[in-house]
């Protein structure tokens, strides 16, 4: 009997010790994880008893805020709201009863006031009996550039069933000046405190096709088309220091492809330059006119490995970590034959990029060959107006030398400013003296034949005759020619931003 009681006592003691260990483990090591779980009722209640911080643009425009709940007997003290919701939805994301996205998710600790950066401020508020409040998160986004980007997408894509995205960057810092996506949604429908309404709104948004919840500016991948010629040119110049924009390159009217009976033609079967059907022209002229045969031949000469290495230097084949913006990986797929290498060199094989990647191409060129890491959040400001967090610019890579970058700048400027350029309609004379440097892309998804509705792509920076202030990437699914489907949006974003900062 004594032995039985002893065994029972030891078992109870062991269970007690295990319970004690588990309790202490949960409190010491799992508290943060448990508190952040989406269905933690206590955490939800606590987070909604504190006024959540604002989200503002770099020029002081409020895009997300909190106000006292107007619902009688509401369990939650504050109601989240979004101004001009669809325009900024890809940036702010949403904050609901059970989940969050975008900046709302990435900066939740600062916005909710629970972050370690605010611990001292919260302590002061507690002893002074002042209501705790989350920090204001200031974005890098400029309101004028963002508005121009979203309105441009909406005007082109509304009712088409297609998608599109725009990203604008500050070349010298990597600040994201605009990040617009279409279709979009209104985050206010998800900010409700009514669980049934939230589930209904969520189900409706998930059921839409194409999905408005996808940030097409950073998550959707489309072919780059002829904008990839920036990468092909970069590899070609970097291979031989004697080459320059005046160097002559083979520019046939029709490029014969080895190992196949297929051929590569220029758009409308045009002759590239004035040297005849099988002559040579300068690479600057071929770039400005966007001659596919020229760059297809250069691609085969360089080889897929050289193109892949240069694409990676510009940020392709690498996952970007941008707090507040989920980013898909732009990719260059190594071709397994010379003909496919020719098509990949003009962005027509399996190359896929995001609008963000397009902006990064122009940004690196504009910044003399240095690609800065894109970022979306500039700083966080506590209730006492002190800065509690900030982002410092950092270098992502050096795709090309300053010398090669100067060659690319010259060619991108020629593509807009010279009569043979594919986007000559946006030259300085037509844009009030503003010099824009850019490259068009018209991406067809078939190796042979044409698509009734190719994707329109454009990447550009400005001013081209001074210190560049903005680089833009635009991609429009089914938008047609890059010069007519995507370039007008980029130009309007550039002009809106430069006017906003006093450079227009």
N, C-alpha and C positions, 0 to 999 in steps of 0.2 A: 504493500500500500504506500509506504514511504517513497519507494522508488517511482511509483506511478505519479505521485504528487510532485516529486522532484522533476520528472520529465515534463509534466504539464507546466510547472513553474518556469522551467528553462525555455520551453516553447513560447510561453507568453512574454518572457523577457526578450527573447530573440525578435518576436514580432514587434514589441514596443520599440526596440532599438532600430529595427528596420523602418518603422513609421517615423521615428525621430530623425533618422538619417534622410529619409525621403523628404520630410517637411523642410529640413534645413537646406537640402539640395535645391528644392524648388524655389525657396526664398532667396538663396544666395546666387544660384546659377541660371535659373529658368524664369526669373521674375520678368525680365524684359521681354523674353520670347512670348510668355503667356499673355502679358499685357498687350502685346501687339497683334494677337490673334484676332481675326475679323469678327468672331462671334462672342468675344469677351464682353458681356453686358456691363460689367463694372467699369472697364476701360472705356467703353462707348459712352457711358453716362458721364464719366469724369471728363472726357475730352470735349463733350458738348456743354459742360458747365463753365468752361473757360472760353473767352472770346478769341477765336482763331485769328491769327495775323492776316493782314492784307497781302495780296500779290499785286505788284505795280510794275509798269513798264519803266524803262530807263529814263523816260521823260516825264514820269510822274503820273501816268494815267492808271487809275484803279481798274483792275480786271477781275479781281476776286476779293470779296470782303465778307464780314459777318455782321449780323444785326440781331437785336433781341427778338426772340420768337414771338410772333403775333398770335399764335394759336393758343387759346385758353387751355390751361392745364397741361401744356406741353411738357413731357418728361425732360426734354432737352431745352436748355436755356437760350441757346443761340442758333440762328438759322444762317447757313452758308448761301451766298448768292454770287452770281457772275454777271458782269456787265459786258454786253456785246459778245455773248457766250460763244457762238459758232466761229467767230473770227479768231478767238484765242484758245479754243478748246484743245488744239494740239499742243499748246504750251502749258496751260494750267492743268489740264486733265480734269478730274472730278474728285470730290470727296463725299462719299455716301456713308450710310449707317454701317456698311459692312466692308467697303473696299475703297481704294483710291488709285489714282493714276497720275502720270505727268509730274509736274512740280509739286502738286498737292501730296503726292506719295513720297517723292524724293526728299522733300524738305519738311516732312511732317513734324519732326522733332522741333524745328524752329517755329513753324506755323502754329503748332498746338501749345507751344510754351514748355514742352517737357524735355527739350534737348539739354544736354550738359552745358552748352554754351550759355544757357539762360539760368543756370542754377543760382548764381549769386544774385542776379536781378530778381528772381522769384523769392529768395530769402529776404531781400530788402523790402519787397512788396508785402511779404507776410508780416514782418515786424512793424511796418508802417500802416498795416491794415488796408493796403491798396489792392484792388482786384487784379488778379493775375491775367496777363494778356500775352498772346503769341507774338512773335517777331514779325515785322513786315519784311517780306522777301522781294527784293528788287531784281527784276529781270534785266537781261542785256537787250531785250527786244525794244525796238523803237516803234511807237504807236502808228506813225505815218507810214512807215515801210510795211508794217504788218497789215494795215488796212488796205494799202494798195495791192499787196500780194493776195489777200483773200478775195477782194473784189475782182481782181483779174481772173482768178480761178473760177469764181462763181459765174462771171459773165461768159466765159468760154465753155464751161462744163455743165451748167445747170440744164437738166433734162436730157442729158446725153447717155447717162448710165456709165460714164467713164470716170477715171480717177485722175488726180493731178496733185502736184506739190511744188512749193516754192521755199527755198532757203536763201537767206542773205547773210553774209559774214563780213565782219571787219577784218580785212586781210592782215593787218598788223598785230591783232590781238587774238583773233579767233572768236570774238563775241558774235553770238547769233543775233542778228539785227531783225530778222523776220523768219518765221517758220509757220507756213500756212498749208492747210490740207483741204482737199475737196473730194468727196462730200464731207461735211462736218456735222456737228450736232450741238444742241444747247445743253450744257452741263446743269442748268437749273432744274431740268426735269428729273435729274438724279439726286438733287440736293434735298429732296423731300424727307420729312420725318415720318411719313406714313409708309410702313413696310409694304403694304399691298400696292400702293401707287408706285413705289420704287421698283418692285418686281415687274409690274406691268410695263413701265417705261424701259427697264433694262431688257426685257424680253423683246419689246418692239425694236429697239436699237440693234440687238444681236441678230434679229431676223432680216434686217435690211441688207440688200445687195446692190452695189458694193457697200461694205461696212463703213459707216461714218465714224466708228470707234478706232479705225486704223489710222495712224498718223502717216499719211502718204508722203510727207516731206522727208521722213527718215526710215520708214518701215517698208515701203513698197519699192520693188525693183523693176526697172524697165531697161531696155537696151539703150546705150548711150549714143548710138549712131555716130555721126562724124565728129562729135565732140571728143571721141577717143583719139582723134588725130593729134590732139595735144600731147597725149602720151606717146604715140608713135613718133611724133616729131622730137619729143624729149629724148627718147632712146636713140634716135638717129644722130642728133646733135652731140649727145654725150659720148657716142662711140668714137668720134673723130673730131679733135679740136680744130681742124682746118675748115670744117663745115660752117656755113653761115646762111642767113636767109637768101642770099644771092646765089648760092650753090645750085647748079642745075641737076635735075633729076629726070629719070625716064618717065615720060608722060604719054603713053599711047592712048588712042581713042578707045581701043579695045585691048584689054589685058588677057593674054592667053594663060590659062592656069595649067600647070603641069599635073600629070597623073589623072586627068579628067578631060572630058570634052566640053566642060563648062567654061564660060568666059566672064570677065567682069567689065561692065560698062560704066561710064559716067552717067550722071542724071541726064535724061533726055538724049543720051548717046552723044553728048557734046564733046568737042575737041578742047583739051585743056591747054590754054595758051594759044600762041600763034605760030608754033613751030611745026605744024603739020600733024597728020594723024599718028605718026610714030616717032615724033621728035622729042625734044627735051624742053623743059621750062624751069624756072626757078622754083624752089620749094615754097617761097613766099607766095608766088602767084598760085601755085597748086593748092596751098592751104586756104588762101583767100577765096578761091573759086570752089574749094572743097572737091577736088578731083579724086574720085575713088580709085581709078586705075593707078594713079601715082602712089597713093599710100598703100594700096594693096601690094604693089611691087616692093615698096619699102619694107612692108611687113614680112614678106617672104625673105628678103635679104637679111633683115635683122634676126628673124627666127622667133618662135613663140616664147622661148625662155627669156630673151631680152625684153620682150614686151611685158611678160609677166612680172619680171623684176622691177621694171619701171612703174607698172600699175600698182604694185605693192608699195612703192615709195610714196605714191600719191594717196595711199590710204585704202586701196582695194585689197581684198583678201584678208582684212584685219577687222576684228570686232572693235567698234568704238564704244567707249563707256562715257556717256554724257548724262550726268544726273538730271532727271526730268524729261529725257527724251530717249525712248527705246530705239535703237538703231540697227537696221538690218545690215548684213555684211555685203558690200558691193564686191563682185567677183569677176576675175578674169580666168576663164577656163582654158588651160593649156591645150591648144589644138594638136591633133595627131597627124596632120598632113599639111603640106604647103598651101593648097587651095583654101583650107579652113583658116590657116594663119593669115592669108590675104584678107579674108572676110573679117577676122577678128581685129585686124589692124585698122579697119574702118568702123568698128563698133557694131558689126552686123552678125557675128557668130553667136556665141553664148555669153558674151559680155553683158553683165547687168549691173546697174548702179541706181543709187537713190538720188533725189534732188540735192540732198546734203553733199553727196560725193561730187556732184556737178559743181556746186558752189566751191568745194575744196579745190577743184582743178584750177578755176580762175583765181582763187585766193592765193594759191601757192605761186602762180605766175606773177600776179600783181605784187606779191611780197618778195620779189627778187629771188625766188627759188626756195623760200622757207615756208613750210606749211605749219600754221599754228593750230593747236588743238581746239576744236569748237567747244564752247560752253554757253550755258543758258542762264545761269544764275550769277548775278553780279555781286550782291551782298545781302546781308540780313541786318535789320536795324531793330533794336529792342525798343520797348515803350519809352525809355528815357533818352531815345535818339542816339544811343551809342551803337557803333558797328560791332556786332558779335561774330560775324563770319563774312568772309569775302573770298572771291576767286581771283587768283593771279594768272595772267597769261603764261602759257607754256608751249614749247616747241614740240610738234608731233613728229616731224621729219624734215629732211632737206632733199626733196626729190631731184632737183637740178642745181647746178651752180648759178651764181648771179649772171654770168656771161650767157649761159644757155637761156636763162629766164628772160634776159633782155632780147634774145632772138624771138622767143615766143611772144613777148609783149609786142614786138614789131609786127609779127604775123597776125596776131589777134586784132591789132589796131587796123592793119590793112584789110582784114575781112569785113570791117565796118566802114572804114573811111575811104577806101579806094573803090572805083567803079566796078571792078570785077568781083568785089566782095559779096558773099551771099547775104549779108545783112546791111548792104550799102544804104538802104532806105533810112537807117538810123544814124547817118553820118552827122558830123558836127553842124553842117549847114541846116539840116532838118531838125536838129535838137537844140537850137538856140546857142550854138557854140560849144555844147558839151561833147567832149570826145569820149566815146565808149569803145572799149576793146572787147571782142566777143567771138564766139564760135558757134555756129548752128549745128544741129543734128536732126536728121530725119530718119528714124529707125524703123525699118521693116523687119518683120519677124520671120521672113522666109529667105533662104539663100538665093533662090531663083524666083523670078517674077516680081510682081509688085503687090503691095497690100492696098486695098481700097481706102484704108484709114491708118496710115503709119503714125507712129508716135512722134510728137514734136518736142525737141530738146534745145535748150539754149543755156550757155554759160558765158558770163561777161563780168567785167569790172569797170569802174570809172572813179575819177576821171583818168583817162589814158595819157593825158598830157601834163600830169601833175602827180602828187602823192595820192595813190588810190585809197578811197575811203570805204568802198563797198564792192563786194563780189557776190554775184547772184547765180543760182542754179534753178532752172525751171524745167519740169517734165510734165507733158500733157498726153495722156493715153488717147490715141486716136485723134490727135490734134493736127495732123497733116504736116506741112513743112515747118521746120524749126523757125524759119524767118518770119512766118506769118502766124503760127500757132502758139509759140512760146516766147519769142523775142519781145513782142509788145508788152507782155506782162513784166519781163525783166527790166525793160527800159522804164516803165512806169514806176517800178519799185525803186530803181536807182534815182530817178528824178525826185520822187517823194522824199526819199531819205536825205539826199543832198540839199534839198530845199529846207528840210526840217533842221538840219545842222548848220545852215547858212552857207552852203557850198554851191547851191544851185544857181 
